[in-house]
Amino acid sequence: MLATGVMAGFGFFFWLISARLFSTEDIGLATTLISVMNIIALLSLIGFDSAFVRFLPNSDKRNDHLNTGLILVGATALVLAFLFIVFVPEISPRISFIGENLPIALAFIFFCVMSALNILTDSVFLADRQTKFTLIINTAFSVLKMVLPFAFIGWGALGVFTAAAIAQTVGFVLSIVVMMRKFDYRPQFIISNNILKLVRQYCLGNYIAVILNLLPIALLPIIITNNLGPEQAAYYYIVMMIANLLYVIPQATTKSLFAEGSNNEGTLRTNVGKSVRNISILLIPAIAVLILGGKYILGIFGEDYSTGGLTLLYFIAIAAIPVSGYSIFYALLRIKKGLNGLIITNIFYAGSIIGLSYALLPMGLVGIGIAWLFGNVVASVVSCLMTTQGKR
């Protein structure tokens, strides 16, 4: 939780600095670029992040596991980033400039690959219950990320994007160094058929669930940019960045629940109880702070952010409650390998948020907030039903 919180906290200051150095339009376009990079990175994981946590603790072929995952994830990120560059004029015309210049296009593809691999290495430390290294690495590249915007003043949206992307790359390099020195990892160009047979079904089910889960996060910045404009996209992204400080509580807690459950299912009931208590103790005061002080927090970024994003922040903050329920049941389904439940839950989650967002676009960001809250309530209820059904 601390490792994730450090990254989110420094991310807050990164955007605070960037908002002061760059125009609102630049921030809007940069947030769209960074969102796309992060989505490509997450889609490129092809289920190996979950497979590492679920299978590495009991594996006697760790290096084969790691090399197979790293190679396939890196290759997938390369392909997806290239395809995005090719089709960016149709997907999001406002950021099509990244495909019009070869060096920029190549840099975008490279950073997408680095971002995907950086996320994947976090799963290695989580699987081994050595997240102290995640904390150290996240702190190192987050501090660097906060300083980098000053180096790219005058680059516009590309400057903000480059600063964030370089930090991700540094994080991956540090992770590989730690894995080699502390975990006896030996990089090799190996794709093990035995490993693929072991994790194939689990990876596929989780990957489908992840794609569905990411659809709202992937599409909302593009929907907002294309229909409401870059300025509204900037307000949305800053609000979601602040909300991520709140969502750290359930998400980090349930990541630990997933890791502990994968190592020892016998303690699952006890750990679920601990997770619920910890989330409740930390989350309720945090929600109150955001609701009561949201205007002043957004005002730090500028008066226009406070005016444009405050109501959205209220909806996003309240949504932390169903997000918590959804996160707990999601972790249980992954531990129990309830792949059908994961997929069904995320169909309802993605469909309700995206469908309602389009329906409520005339309401602007308020409509997006309503859709986000409603979608997470639906996901929480459906995931609970899927978990209960699995027990039967």
Contacts in CASP RR format, 6 or more apart in sequence:
PFRMAT RR
TARGET T0000
AUTHOR 0000-0000-0000
METHOD contacts of the structure
MODEL  1
MLATGVMAGFGFFFWLISARLFSTEDIGLATTLISVMNIIALLSLIGFDS
AFVRFLPNSDKRNDHLNTGLILVGATALVLAFLFIVFVPEISPRISFIGE
NLPIALAFIFFCVMSALNILTDSVFLADRQTKFTLIINTAFSVLKMVLPF
AFIGWGALGVFTAAAIAQTVGFVLSIVVMMRKFDYRPQFIISNNILKLVR
QYCLGNYIAVILNLLPIALLPIIITNNLGPEQAAYYYIVMMIANLLYVIP
QATTKSLFAEGSNNEGTLRTNVGKSVRNISILLIPAIAVLILGGKYILGI
FGEDYSTGGLTLLYFIAIAAIPVSGYSIFYALLRIKKGLNGLIITNIFYA
GSIIGLSYALLPMGLVGIGIAWLFGNVVASVVSCLMTTQGKR
1 248 0 8 1.000
1 249 0 8 1.000
1 252 0 8 1.000
1 253 0 8 1.000
1 256 0 8 1.000
2 135 0 8 1.000
3 131 0 8 1.000
3 134 0 8 1.000
3 135 0 8 1.000
3 138 0 8 1.000
3 252 0 8 1.000
4 138 0 8 1.000
4 248 0 8 1.000
4 251 0 8 1.000
4 252 0 8 1.000
4 255 0 8 1.000
5 245 0 8 1.000
5 248 0 8 1.000
5 252 0 8 1.000
6 135 0 8 1.000
6 138 0 8 1.000
6 139 0 8 1.000
6 142 0 8 1.000
7 138 0 8 1.000
7 142 0 8 1.000
8 241 0 8 1.000
8 244 0 8 1.000
8 245 0 8 1.000
8 248 0 8 1.000
9 142 0 8 1.000
9 245 0 8 1.000
10 139 0 8 1.000
10 142 0 8 1.000
10 143 0 8 1.000
10 145 0 8 1.000
10 146 0 8 1.000
11 142 0 8 1.000
11 145 0 8 1.000
11 146 0 8 1.000
11 241 0 8 1.000
12 241 0 8 1.000
12 242 0 8 1.000
12 245 0 8 1.000
13 146 0 8 1.000
14 142 0 8 1.000
14 145 0 8 1.000
14 146 0 8 1.000
14 149 0 8 1.000
14 163 0 8 1.000
14 164 0 8 1.000
15 27 0 8 1.000
15 237 0 8 1.000
15 238 0 8 1.000
15 241 0 8 1.000
15 301 0 8 1.000
16 300 0 8 1.000
16 301 0 8 1.000
17 146 0 8 1.000
17 149 0 8 1.000
17 150 0 8 1.000
18 27 0 8 1.000
18 30 0 8 1.000
18 149 0 8 1.000
18 160 0 8 1.000
18 163 0 8 1.000
19 27 0 8 1.000
19 238 0 8 1.000
19 301 0 8 1.000
19 302 0 8 1.000
19 305 0 8 1.000
21 149 0 8 1.000
21 150 0 8 1.000
21 153 0 8 1.000
22 30 0 8 1.000
22 149 0 8 1.000
22 153 0 8 1.000
22 156 0 8 1.000
22 157 0 8 1.000
22 159 0 8 1.000
22 160 0 8 1.000
23 156 0 8 1.000
24 230 0 8 1.000
24 231 0 8 1.000
24 234 0 8 1.000
24 304 0 8 1.000
25 157 0 8 1.000
25 230 0 8 1.000
25 231 0 8 1.000
25 234 0 8 1.000
26 156 0 8 1.000
26 157 0 8 1.000
26 160 0 8 1.000
27 157 0 8 1.000
27 160 0 8 1.000
27 234 0 8 1.000
27 237 0 8 1.000
27 238 0 8 1.000
28 157 0 8 1.000
28 225 0 8 1.000
28 230 0 8 1.000
28 231 0 8 1.000
28 233 0 8 1.000
28 234 0 8 1.000
28 237 0 8 1.000
29 94 0 8 1.000
29 95 0 8 1.000
29 157 0 8 1.000
29 225 0 8 1.000
29 230 0 8 1.000
29 233 0 8 1.000
30 156 0 8 1.000
30 157 0 8 1.000
30 158 0 8 1.000
30 159 0 8 1.000
30 160 0 8 1.000
30 161 0 8 1.000
30 164 0 8 1.000
31 221 0 8 1.000
31 233 0 8 1.000
31 234 0 8 1.000
31 236 0 8 1.000
31 237 0 8 1.000
31 238 0 8 1.000
32 92 0 8 1.000
32 94 0 8 1.000
32 95 0 8 1.000
32 221 0 8 1.000
32 222 0 8 1.000
32 225 0 8 1.000
32 230 0 8 1.000
32 233 0 8 1.000
33 95 0 8 1.000
33 98 0 8 1.000
33 108 0 8 1.000
33 157 0 8 1.000
33 158 0 8 1.000
33 161 0 8 1.000
34 160 0 8 1.000
34 161 0 8 1.000
34 164 0 8 1.000
34 165 0 8 1.000
35 217 0 8 1.000
35 218 0 8 1.000
35 221 0 8 1.000
35 222 0 8 1.000
35 237 0 8 1.000
36 84 0 8 1.000
36 92 0 8 1.000
36 95 0 8 1.000
36 218 0 8 1.000
36 221 0 8 1.000
36 222 0 8 1.000
37 108 0 8 1.000
37 111 0 8 1.000
37 112 0 8 1.000
37 115 0 8 1.000
37 161 0 8 1.000
37 164 0 8 1.000
37 165 0 8 1.000
38 115 0 8 1.000
39 214 0 8 1.000
39 217 0 8 1.000
39 218 0 8 1.000
40 77 0 8 1.000
40 80 0 8 1.000
40 81 0 8 1.000
40 84 0 8 1.000
40 112 0 8 1.000
40 115 0 8 1.000
40 116 0 8 1.000
41 77 0 8 1.000
41 112 0 8 1.000
41 115 0 8 1.000
41 116 0 8 1.000
41 118 0 8 1.000
41 119 0 8 1.000
42 116 0 8 1.000
42 119 0 8 1.000
42 210 0 8 1.000
42 214 0 8 1.000
43 76 0 8 1.000
43 80 0 8 1.000
43 210 0 8 1.000
43 211 0 8 1.000
43 214 0 8 1.000
44 73 0 8 1.000
44 74 0 8 1.000
44 76 0 8 1.000
44 77 0 8 1.000
44 80 0 8 1.000
44 112 0 8 1.000
44 113 0 8 1.000
44 116 0 8 1.000
45 73 0 8 1.000
45 116 0 8 1.000
45 119 0 8 1.000
45 120 0 8 1.000
45 207 0 8 1.000
45 210 0 8 1.000
46 72 0 8 1.000
46 73 0 8 1.000
46 76 0 8 1.000
46 203 0 8 1.000
46 207 0 8 1.000
47 202 0 8 1.000
47 203 0 8 1.000
47 204 0 8 1.000
47 205 0 8 1.000
47 206 0 8 1.000
47 207 0 8 1.000
47 210 0 8 1.000
48 69 0 8 1.000
48 72 0 8 1.000
48 73 0 8 1.000
48 120 0 8 1.000
48 123 0 8 1.000
48 199 0 8 1.000
48 203 0 8 1.000
49 119 0 8 1.000
49 120 0 8 1.000
49 122 0 8 1.000
49 123 0 8 1.000
50 123 0 8 1.000
50 202 0 8 1.000
50 203 0 8 1.000
50 206 0 8 1.000
50 258 0 8 1.000
50 334 0 8 1.000
51 199 0 8 1.000
51 202 0 8 1.000
51 203 0 8 1.000
51 206 0 8 1.000
52 65 0 8 1.000
52 66 0 8 1.000
52 69 0 8 1.000
52 120 0 8 1.000
52 123 0 8 1.000
52 124 0 8 1.000
52 126 0 8 1.000
52 127 0 8 1.000
53 123 0 8 1.000
53 126 0 8 1.000
53 127 0 8 1.000
53 258 0 8 1.000
53 259 0 8 1.000
53 262 0 8 1.000
54 202 0 8 1.000
54 262 0 8 1.000
54 334 0 8 1.000
54 335 0 8 1.000
54 337 0 8 1.000
55 65 0 8 1.000
55 198 0 8 1.000
55 199 0 8 1.000
55 202 0 8 1.000
56 62 0 8 1.000
56 65 0 8 1.000
56 66 0 8 1.000
56 124 0 8 1.000
56 127 0 8 1.000
56 128 0 8 1.000
57 127 0 8 1.000
57 128 0 8 1.000
57 262 0 8 1.000
57 263 0 8 1.000
59 65 0 8 1.000
61 192 0 8 1.000
61 194 0 8 1.000
61 195 0 8 1.000
62 183 0 8 1.000
62 185 0 8 1.000
63 185 0 8 1.000
63 186 0 8 1.000
63 188 0 8 1.000
63 190 0 8 1.000
64 190 0 8 1.000
64 192 0 8 1.000
64 194 0 8 1.000
64 195 0 8 1.000
65 192 0 8 1.000
65 195 0 8 1.000
66 124 0 8 1.000
66 179 0 8 1.000
66 185 0 8 1.000
67 187 0 8 1.000
67 188 0 8 1.000
67 189 0 8 1.000
67 190 0 8 1.000
67 191 0 8 1.000
67 192 0 8 1.000
68 190 0 8 1.000
68 191 0 8 1.000
68 192 0 8 1.000
68 195 0 8 1.000
68 196 0 8 1.000
69 120 0 8 1.000
70 117 0 8 1.000
70 120 0 8 1.000
70 187 0 8 1.000
71 189 0 8 1.000
71 190 0 8 1.000
71 191 0 8 1.000
72 191 0 8 1.000
73 116 0 8 1.000
73 117 0 8 1.000
73 120 0 8 1.000
74 113 0 8 1.000
74 116 0 8 1.000
74 117 0 8 1.000
76 116 0 8 1.000
77 112 0 8 1.000
77 113 0 8 1.000
77 115 0 8 1.000
77 116 0 8 1.000
77 117 0 8 1.000
78 109 0 8 1.000
78 112 0 8 1.000
78 113 0 8 1.000
80 112 0 8 1.000
81 108 0 8 1.000
81 109 0 8 1.000
81 112 0 8 1.000
81 113 0 8 1.000
82 109 0 8 1.000
84 91 0 8 1.000
85 98 0 8 1.000
85 99 0 8 1.000
85 105 0 8 1.000
85 108 0 8 1.000
85 109 0 8 1.000
88 95 0 8 1.000
88 96 0 8 1.000
88 98 0 8 1.000
88 99 0 8 1.000
89 96 0 8 1.000
91 222 0 8 1.000
92 222 0 8 1.000
92 225 0 8 1.000
92 226 0 8 1.000
93 226 0 8 1.000
94 225 0 8 1.000
94 226 0 8 1.000
94 229 0 8 1.000
94 230 0 8 1.000
95 157 0 8 1.000
95 225 0 8 1.000
97 104 0 8 1.000
98 104 0 8 1.000
98 105 0 8 1.000
98 108 0 8 1.000
98 158 0 8 1.000
99 105 0 8 1.000
99 108 0 8 1.000
104 158 0 8 1.000
107 162 0 8 1.000
107 165 0 8 1.000
111 165 0 8 1.000
111 166 0 8 1.000
111 168 0 8 1.000
111 169 0 8 1.000
114 165 0 8 1.000
114 168 0 8 1.000
114 169 0 8 1.000
114 172 0 8 1.000
115 165 0 8 1.000
115 168 0 8 1.000
115 169 0 8 1.000
115 172 0 8 1.000
117 172 0 8 1.000
118 168 0 8 1.000
118 169 0 8 1.000
118 171 0 8 1.000
118 172 0 8 1.000
118 175 0 8 1.000
121 172 0 8 1.000
121 175 0 8 1.000
121 176 0 8 1.000
121 179 0 8 1.000
122 134 0 8 1.000
122 175 0 8 1.000
124 175 0 8 1.000
124 179 0 8 1.000
124 183 0 8 1.000
125 131 0 8 1.000
125 133 0 8 1.000
125 134 0 8 1.000
125 175 0 8 1.000
125 178 0 8 1.000
126 134 0 8 1.000
126 255 0 8 1.000
126 256 0 8 1.000
126 259 0 8 1.000
127 259 0 8 1.000
127 262 0 8 1.000
128 183 0 8 1.000
129 259 0 8 1.000
129 260 0 8 1.000
129 263 0 8 1.000
130 182 0 8 1.000
130 183 0 8 1.000
131 256 0 8 1.000
133 175 0 8 1.000
133 178 0 8 1.000
133 182 0 8 1.000
136 178 0 8 1.000
137 171 0 8 1.000
137 174 0 8 1.000
137 175 0 8 1.000
137 178 0 8 1.000
140 170 0 8 1.000
140 171 0 8 1.000
140 174 0 8 1.000
141 167 0 8 1.000
141 168 0 8 1.000
141 170 0 8 1.000
141 171 0 8 1.000
141 174 0 8 1.000
142 167 0 8 1.000
144 166 0 8 1.000
144 167 0 8 1.000
144 170 0 8 1.000
145 163 0 8 1.000
145 164 0 8 1.000
145 166 0 8 1.000
145 167 0 8 1.000
148 162 0 8 1.000
148 163 0 8 1.000
148 164 0 8 1.000
148 166 0 8 1.000
148 167 0 8 1.000
149 159 0 8 1.000
149 160 0 8 1.000
149 163 0 8 1.000
151 163 0 8 1.000
152 158 0 8 1.000
152 159 0 8 1.000
152 160 0 8 1.000
152 162 0 8 1.000
152 163 0 8 1.000
153 159 0 8 1.000
155 162 0 8 1.000
176 185 0 8 1.000
176 187 0 8 1.000
179 185 0 8 1.000
180 186 0 8 1.000
180 187 0 8 1.000
201 339 0 8 1.000
202 337 0 8 1.000
202 339 0 8 1.000
205 339 0 8 1.000
205 342 0 8 1.000
205 343 0 8 1.000
206 334 0 8 1.000
206 339 0 8 1.000
206 342 0 8 1.000
208 342 0 8 1.000
208 343 0 8 1.000
209 339 0 8 1.000
209 342 0 8 1.000
209 343 0 8 1.000
209 345 0 8 1.000
209 346 0 8 1.000
210 346 0 8 1.000
212 343 0 8 1.000
212 346 0 8 1.000
212 347 0 8 1.000
212 349 0 8 1.000
212 350 0 8 1.000
213 346 0 8 1.000
213 349 0 8 1.000
213 350 0 8 1.000
215 350 0 8 1.000
215 351 0 8 1.000
215 354 0 8 1.000
216 349 0 8 1.000
216 350 0 8 1.000
216 353 0 8 1.000
216 354 0 8 1.000
216 357 0 8 1.000
216 372 0 8 1.000
219 354 0 8 1.000
220 236 0 8 1.000
220 353 0 8 1.000
220 354 0 8 1.000
220 357 0 8 1.000
220 368 0 8 1.000
221 233 0 8 1.000
221 236 0 8 1.000
221 237 0 8 1.000
223 357 0 8 1.000
223 358 0 8 1.000
223 361 0 8 1.000
224 232 0 8 1.000
224 233 0 8 1.000
224 236 0 8 1.000
224 365 0 8 1.000
224 368 0 8 1.000
225 232 0 8 1.000
225 233 0 8 1.000
227 361 0 8 1.000
228 361 0 8 1.000
228 364 0 8 1.000
228 365 0 8 1.000
231 304 0 8 1.000
232 308 0 8 1.000
232 364 0 8 1.000
232 365 0 8 1.000
234 305 0 8 1.000
235 304 0 8 1.000
235 305 0 8 1.000
235 308 0 8 1.000
235 309 0 8 1.000
235 312 0 8 1.000
235 365 0 8 1.000
236 309 0 8 1.000
236 312 0 8 1.000
236 365 0 8 1.000
236 368 0 8 1.000
238 298 0 8 1.000
238 301 0 8 1.000
238 305 0 8 1.000
238 309 0 8 1.000
239 298 0 8 1.000
239 309 0 8 1.000
239 312 0 8 1.000
239 313 0 8 1.000
239 316 0 8 1.000
239 365 0 8 1.000
240 316 0 8 1.000
242 290 0 8 1.000
242 294 0 8 1.000
242 297 0 8 1.000
242 298 0 8 1.000
242 313 0 8 1.000
243 290 0 8 1.000
243 313 0 8 1.000
243 316 0 8 1.000
243 317 0 8 1.000
243 319 0 8 1.000
243 320 0 8 1.000
245 286 0 8 1.000
246 283 0 8 1.000
246 286 0 8 1.000
246 287 0 8 1.000
246 290 0 8 1.000
246 316 0 8 1.000
246 317 0 8 1.000
246 320 0 8 1.000
247 320 0 8 1.000
247 323 0 8 1.000
249 278 0 8 1.000
249 279 0 8 1.000
249 282 0 8 1.000
249 283 0 8 1.000
249 286 0 8 1.000
249 320 0 8 1.000
249 324 0 8 1.000
250 279 0 8 1.000
250 283 0 8 1.000
250 320 0 8 1.000
250 323 0 8 1.000
250 324 0 8 1.000
250 325 0 8 1.000
250 327 0 8 1.000
250 328 0 8 1.000
251 323 0 8 1.000
251 327 0 8 1.000
253 275 0 8 1.000
253 278 0 8 1.000
253 279 0 8 1.000
253 327 0 8 1.000
254 275 0 8 1.000
254 327 0 8 1.000
254 328 0 8 1.000
254 330 0 8 1.000
254 331 0 8 1.000
255 331 0 8 1.000
256 275 0 8 1.000
257 271 0 8 1.000
257 272 0 8 1.000
257 275 0 8 1.000
257 328 0 8 1.000
257 331 0 8 1.000
257 332 0 8 1.000
257 335 0 8 1.000
258 331 0 8 1.000
258 334 0 8 1.000
258 335 0 8 1.000
260 267 0 8 1.000
260 268 0 8 1.000
260 271 0 8 1.000
261 267 0 8 1.000
261 268 0 8 1.000
261 271 0 8 1.000
261 335 0 8 1.000
262 335 0 8 1.000
265 335 0 8 1.000
268 332 0 8 1.000
268 335 0 8 1.000
272 328 0 8 1.000
272 332 0 8 1.000
275 328 0 8 1.000
276 328 0 8 1.000
279 324 0 8 1.000
279 328 0 8 1.000
283 320 0 8 1.000
283 321 0 8 1.000
283 324 0 8 1.000
286 320 0 8 1.000
287 317 0 8 1.000
287 318 0 8 1.000
287 320 0 8 1.000
287 321 0 8 1.000
290 297 0 8 1.000
290 313 0 8 1.000
290 317 0 8 1.000
291 314 0 8 1.000
291 317 0 8 1.000
291 318 0 8 1.000
294 306 0 8 1.000
294 310 0 8 1.000
294 313 0 8 1.000
295 306 0 8 1.000
295 310 0 8 1.000
296 306 0 8 1.000
298 305 0 8 1.000
298 306 0 8 1.000
298 309 0 8 1.000
298 310 0 8 1.000
298 313 0 8 1.000
299 305 0 8 1.000
299 306 0 8 1.000
308 365 0 8 1.000
309 365 0 8 1.000
311 365 0 8 1.000
311 366 0 8 1.000
312 365 0 8 1.000
312 366 0 8 1.000
312 368 0 8 1.000
312 369 0 8 1.000
315 366 0 8 1.000
315 369 0 8 1.000
315 370 0 8 1.000
315 372 0 8 1.000
315 373 0 8 1.000
316 369 0 8 1.000
316 372 0 8 1.000
316 373 0 8 1.000
318 373 0 8 1.000
319 369 0 8 1.000
319 372 0 8 1.000
319 373 0 8 1.000
319 376 0 8 1.000
319 377 0 8 1.000
322 373 0 8 1.000
322 375 0 8 1.000
322 376 0 8 1.000
322 377 0 8 1.000
322 379 0 8 1.000
322 380 0 8 1.000
323 376 0 8 1.000
323 380 0 8 1.000
325 380 0 8 1.000
325 383 0 8 1.000
325 384 0 8 1.000
326 345 0 8 1.000
326 349 0 8 1.000
326 376 0 8 1.000
326 379 0 8 1.000
326 380 0 8 1.000
326 383 0 8 1.000
329 345 0 8 1.000
329 380 0 8 1.000
329 383 0 8 1.000
329 384 0 8 1.000
329 386 0 8 1.000
329 387 0 8 1.000
330 342 0 8 1.000
330 345 0 8 1.000
330 383 0 8 1.000
332 387 0 8 1.000
333 339 0 8 1.000
333 341 0 8 1.000
333 342 0 8 1.000
333 345 0 8 1.000
333 383 0 8 1.000
333 386 0 8 1.000
333 387 0 8 1.000
334 342 0 8 1.000
336 387 0 8 1.000
336 390 0 8 1.000
338 386 0 8 1.000
338 390 0 8 1.000
340 386 0 8 1.000
341 383 0 8 1.000
341 386 0 8 1.000
342 386 0 8 1.000
344 382 0 8 1.000
344 386 0 8 1.000
345 379 0 8 1.000
345 382 0 8 1.000
345 383 0 8 1.000
345 386 0 8 1.000
346 379 0 8 1.000
348 375 0 8 1.000
348 378 0 8 1.000
348 379 0 8 1.000
348 382 0 8 1.000
349 375 0 8 1.000
349 376 0 8 1.000
349 378 0 8 1.000
349 379 0 8 1.000
349 382 0 8 1.000
351 375 0 8 1.000
352 371 0 8 1.000
352 374 0 8 1.000
352 375 0 8 1.000
352 378 0 8 1.000
352 379 0 8 1.000
353 371 0 8 1.000
353 372 0 8 1.000
353 374 0 8 1.000
353 375 0 8 1.000
353 376 0 8 1.000
354 371 0 8 1.000
355 371 0 8 1.000
356 367 0 8 1.000
356 370 0 8 1.000
356 371 0 8 1.000
356 374 0 8 1.000
356 375 0 8 1.000
357 367 0 8 1.000
357 368 0 8 1.000
357 371 0 8 1.000
357 372 0 8 1.000
359 371 0 8 1.000
360 366 0 8 1.000
360 367 0 8 1.000
360 368 0 8 1.000
360 370 0 8 1.000
360 371 0 8 1.000
361 367 0 8 1.000
363 370 0 8 1.000
END
